[in-house]
Amino acid sequence: MTESLEEAILIETTEGGLFQSRVTTEDTSFIIDEPVEMGGLASGPNPYDLLAAALGGCTAMTMKLYANRKQWPLEHVKVRVLHERDGLNGRDRFTREIELTGQLDDEQKERLLAVSLKCPVHKTISSGADIETLIVPASADREVESHCAHAIDCMEAATATP
């Protein structure tokens, strides 16, 4: 069982547009935004794009880790994530369409499908999460900290499945 690790990333408005913000992690930074037709600058993915990307990326990583551990001939994973919203207070629905390339038999494909249900982001979205929100004093330097908890969880999901 993985111990609880706290991770932090920083998101700050850029003042370059109504929605544009810079995301800073321990290793990289990038811009998030909204499309022009919504009043943004279309300079980066929107928050729901990121959520869908997190689900699809985690799915592909976990499946690759599992296949690698089993020494299966999985050459490539492609995940298309569709996101449907039922309004602000409705329930969201994510559909993953997964393409697997390699000489895999039907049993291996079924095992990989089962592993996809154990990817950490899938588990977070499907079970929900507790969110605590605090107003803190202004600070010049807020820490960005990563312990690679996602990678650790992917490895655990890939090794915990027989």
C-alpha positions, 0 to 999 in steps of 0.5 A: 500500500502506498503511503499518503504523499502530499503534492503541490502545483502552482496555478497563477493568472497571467493577466494576459487574458480573462482565463489564461493561467500558468501552471507550474509543477516541479519539472515543467510549466504550461499555460491553461486557457479557454477557447476564443469563443468563450472569451479566452485566448485559446493559448492552452488546454482548458481544465476539462481538457486536462482532466480528460488528459489525466485520465487518458494518460494514466490509463495508457501508462498503467496499461504499458507498465502492466504489459511491460511487467508481463513481457507482453508484446504491447507496442502502442496504446492510444486512448481517446477520452470523451467527456460529457457534462450534464450541467454545472450540478449534473453528473459528468461522464467520461468514455475511454476508447482504447486502441492497443497495437501489438500481437496480443491475444484476447485474454491479454486484451481483457487483462489490460482492460481490467488493469485500465480500471485500476489506473489511479486517476480512474479510481480518483474520478470514479470514487470522488475526492475530498477537497479542502479550500483555504484562503492563505496570506499572500506570499512571494514564493509558494512551494511546488512539490512533487513526490511522483505519487502518480507514478508510484500509484501506476506501478502499484496498480500494474503490479497488484494485478495478477 
